[in-house]
Amino acid sequence: MRIRYRQYPHPVLSHFSDDIVGCMFETELDIDAAKSIYKFKACCRTDNKDFMDLIKDRKACFAFHIECAATRFRKIFTSFQEEFSFIISADELDGRVEICSFILATEDIADYRNNNFHHDYKGILFKVKKGDILAVDRDRIFFAEKEVDPLKKIPSIFTVAPNENQDAPPIDIDATNNRVVILLSKENFDRFKNLQLDQGLHSTLASLLVIPALISLLEMVKESVREGSTGVSEYEELRWFRVLVNKLKDIGIDIYNYNSFTDSTIKIAQELIGNPLTSSLKNLEGYIYED
């Protein structure tokens, strides 16, 4: 759920309208991630006397709506206090979490009015139903990351699958999901499955598959950064992108700054996954000497 500009059947205090003027509604939300839960500490403030009176009389309340598309979790947490806390199980949240904060009516109000109405609404009474929004703050998001996340390591953000297209190229990638899919032609995928059984070939396979896929991702991200923030935004909800952001930060690269990419993407890709080229060449030397 995201709150954008919209028309309400009654005046609402918001950042995108002047229905109610000369006052504010602001919220803060501190999030503490523990092993099995997320702890939320909310703080809500308004200097609108009519809102404060409604909340005091329990005819309105502060509210936070939490929604996670990945897990389909949706829940609203309410309080009559300016400061309150709530807890959500870590299993309920994964990836992008959207948060909206409001002042909501807790009962029907037949003659709703506010002394801070815009002059166009002066003297007009409105019918407000239980659950209607009276004030809304700006949306916010956070990314729920598991404390132990198998996708923290670069190689594990990739998975290999056969490309079922009849004219499939030898290798391609699909970066539209949380994991990047390395697509191999049917023949190459069969070869990969057989070679994967040999533990000694894993670094060689990484050089053959993961490195070119990772280079492709880095080039794609660099080009998006060159085009501006809107270019990168399409990837920000994907877990592979967030993992890449963190791993690049570890080696001093700001993914949002094009000038931060001072080295070639080939060099960066090798560094991110521990220089598999050297291991691969050593493995191949070993096979030659064994023969």
C-alpha positions in Angstrom: 0.0 0.0 0.0 1.4 3.4 -1.0 -0.3 6.7 -0.4 -0.1 9.0 -3.4 -2.0 12.1 -4.3 -5.7 11.3 -4.3 -9.1 13.0 -3.7 -10.8 12.2 -0.4 -14.5 12.8 0.3 -13.5 15.1 3.2 -10.5 17.3 3.9 -7.3 15.4 4.9 -4.1 16.8 6.4 -1.3 15.7 4.0 1.9 16.7 2.3 0.2 16.7 -1.1 -2.8 19.0 -0.4 -3.8 22.2 1.4 -7.1 20.8 2.7 -6.0 21.5 6.2 -3.4 24.3 6.8 -1.3 25.9 9.5 -0.6 22.6 11.3 1.4 19.4 11.0 1.3 15.6 11.4 4.7 13.9 11.6 5.8 10.4 12.5 9.0 8.5 13.2 9.6 4.8 13.3 12.7 3.1 14.7 13.2 -0.5 13.6 15.3 -3.0 15.5 16.0 -6.3 13.8 16.5 -9.2 16.1 17.0 -12.9 15.2 13.3 -13.8 15.0 11.4 -10.6 15.3 11.4 -7.0 14.1 10.7 -4.4 16.9 9.0 -1.2 15.8 9.1 1.9 18.0 6.6 4.6 16.8 6.4 8.3 17.6 3.6 10.4 16.3 3.2 14.2 16.6 0.5 16.7 15.6 -0.2 20.3 16.7 -3.7 20.3 15.4 -6.0 20.8 18.4 -9.0 19.1 16.9 -7.0 16.0 16.1 -5.6 15.9 19.6 -9.2 16.3 21.0 -10.5 13.4 18.8 -7.6 11.2 19.9 -8.1 12.1 23.6 -11.8 11.2 23.2 -10.8 8.0 21.4 -12.7 9.0 18.3 -9.4 8.9 16.3 -6.1 7.1 16.7 -2.6 7.0 15.3 -1.9 4.2 13.0 0.9 2.5 11.0 0.1 0.2 8.1 2.8 -2.4 7.3 2.8 -4.3 4.0 5.2 -6.8 2.5 4.5 -7.9 -1.1 6.9 -10.8 -0.9 5.1 -12.5 2.0 1.7 -10.9 1.4 1.8 -9.6 5.0 -0.6 -6.7 5.7 -1.5 -5.4 9.1 -2.4 -2.1 10.8 -1.1 -1.1 14.2 -3.0 1.6 16.2 -2.7 3.5 19.4 -4.1 6.5 21.2 -0.7 7.3 22.6 1.9 9.4 20.8 4.6 6.8 21.4 3.9 3.1 21.1 5.6 -0.1 20.1 4.7 -3.3 18.2 6.4 -6.5 17.1 6.3 -8.5 13.8 7.8 -12.0 13.4 10.8 -12.1 11.1 9.1 -14.8 9.1 6.4 -12.3 8.1 8.7 -9.9 6.4 11.2 -10.4 3.5 12.7 -7.8 1.2 10.9 -4.5 0.6 8.4 -3.5 3.3 6.1 -0.5 2.7 5.0 1.7 5.7 2.2 4.2 5.8 1.2 6.3 8.8 -2.1 8.0 9.5 -4.5 9.5 11.9 -7.7 7.4 11.5 -11.3 7.8 12.7 -12.2 5.1 15.1 -15.9 5.7 14.8 -18.4 7.4 12.5 -18.4 11.2 12.9 -21.6 12.8 11.5 -20.4 16.4 11.8 -16.7 16.3 11.3 -15.0 19.8 11.2 -11.6 21.2 11.9 -10.6 24.7 12.7 -7.6 24.4 10.3 -9.7 23.6 7.3 -8.8 25.6 4.2 -11.0 28.6 3.9 -12.9 26.9 1.0 -14.3 24.4 3.6 -15.0 26.9 6.4 -18.5 26.3 8.0 -18.9 22.9 6.2 -19.6 19.7 8.1 -18.5 16.3 6.7 -19.5 12.8 7.3 -16.6 10.6 8.3 -16.8 6.8 8.6 -14.9 4.6 11.0 -11.5 3.8 9.5 -11.4 6.9 7.3 -8.1 8.8 7.0 -8.0 12.2 8.7 -4.2 12.8 8.3 -1.4 11.1 6.5 2.4 11.3 6.7 4.8 10.5 3.9 5.4 6.9 2.9 8.5 5.1 4.0 10.1 1.8 3.1 12.7 -0.5 4.6 14.3 -3.8 3.5 13.8 -6.8 5.8 17.0 -8.9 5.6 17.3 -12.1 7.4 20.0 -12.2 10.0 21.4 -15.4 8.4 20.8 -14.9 4.7 22.3 -17.4 2.3 22.2 -14.8 -0.4 24.7 -12.6 1.3 27.5 -14.2 -0.8 27.7 -13.1 -4.3 27.8 -16.6 -6.0 24.6 -17.6 -4.3 22.6 -14.8 -5.9 22.9 -16.7 -9.1 21.1 -19.9 -10.2 21.5 -21.9 -13.4 18.6 -23.1 -15.5 18.1 -24.3 -19.1 16.9 -21.9 -21.7 13.9 -23.7 -23.3 13.9 -21.4 -26.4 14.6 -23.4 -29.6 17.1 -20.8 -30.8 18.6 -20.2 -27.3 22.1 -18.7 -27.2 24.9 -20.6 -25.4 24.5 -18.3 -22.3 22.2 -15.5 -21.3 20.9 -14.0 -18.0 17.5 -13.0 -16.5 17.9 -10.3 -13.8 14.2 -9.7 -13.2 13.9 -11.8 -10.0 15.5 -11.9 -6.6 18.1 -14.3 -8.0 19.8 -13.8 -11.3 19.1 -16.8 -13.5 22.0 -17.8 -15.8 20.3 -19.4 -18.8 22.2 -22.0 -20.7 21.2 -23.7 -23.9 19.9 -27.2 -23.4 23.2 -28.8 -24.5 25.3 -26.6 -22.3 23.0 -27.1 -19.3 23.3 -30.8 -19.6 27.1 -30.4 -19.7 27.0 -28.1 -16.7 25.0 -30.6 -14.7 27.5 -33.4 -15.4 30.6 -31.2 -14.7 29.0 -29.9 -11.4 29.3 -33.4 -9.9 33.1 -32.8 -9.8 33.9 -30.7 -6.7 37.3 -29.7 -8.2 35.6 -28.0 -11.1 33.4 -25.6 -9.1 35.8 -22.6 -9.3 36.2 -23.3 -13.0 32.5 -23.3 -13.6 32.3 -20.1 -11.6 34.8 -18.5 -13.9 32.8 -19.8 -17.0 29.3 -18.8 -15.8 29.2 -16.5 -12.7 32.0 -14.1 -13.9 30.4 -13.2 -17.2 27.0 -12.9 -15.6 28.4 -10.7 -12.9 30.2 -8.5 -15.4 26.9 -8.2 -17.3 25.1 -7.1 -14.1 27.8 -4.5 -13.3 27.7 -3.1 -16.8 23.9 -2.9 -16.6 24.0 -1.2 -13.2 26.7 1.3 -14.4 24.7 2.2 -17.4 21.6 2.7 -15.2 23.6 5.0 -12.8 24.8 7.0 -15.8 21.1 7.6 -16.7 20.3 8.8 -13.2 18.5 7.5 -10.1 15.4 6.6 -12.0 17.4 4.1 -14.0 18.6 2.2 -10.9 15.3 2.3 -9.1 13.9 -0.6 -11.1 16.4 -2.9 -9.5 16.2 -1.7 -5.9 13.5 -4.1 -4.8 15.5 -7.1 -6.0 17.6 -9.0 -3.5 20.5 -9.5 -5.9 20.8 -5.8 -6.2 20.9 -5.2 -2.5 23.5 -7.9 -2.0 25.6 -6.3 -4.8 25.3 -2.9 -3.2 26.6 -4.2 0.1 29.5 -6.2 -1.4 30.6 -3.3 -3.6 30.5 -1.1 -0.6 32.9 -3.5 1.2 35.5 -2.8 -1.6 34.9 0.9 -1.6 32.5 1.3 -4.5 29.3 3.3 -4.2 26.9 1.7 -6.7 25.0 5.0 -7.0 28.1 7.0 -8.1 29.2 6.3 -11.6 32.6 7.8 -10.9 33.2 5.3 -8.2 33.7 2.5 -10.8 37.4 3.3 -11.4 38.4 -0.3 -12.2 37.1 -2.4 -15.0 34.1 -4.5 -14.4 36.2 -7.6 -15.1 38.6 -6.7 -12.2 35.7 -5.9 -9.9 33.9 -9.1 -10.7 37.0 -11.2 -9.9 37.5 -9.4 -6.6 33.9 -9.8 -5.6 33.9 -13.6 -5.7 37.5 -14.2 -4.6 39.5 -14.4 -7.8 38.2 -17.7 -9.2 40.3 -17.4 -12.4 43.5 -18.2 -10.5 41.8 -21.2 -8.8 40.5 -22.4 -12.1 43.9 -22.2 -13.8 45.4 -24.1 -10.9 42.7 -26.8 -11.2 43.3 -27.1 -14.9 47.1 -27.5 -14.3 46.3 -30.2 -11.9 44.2 -32.1 -14.4 47.0 -31.8 -17.0 49.6 -33.1 -14.6 47.4 -36.0 -13.5 47.0 -37.0 -17.1 
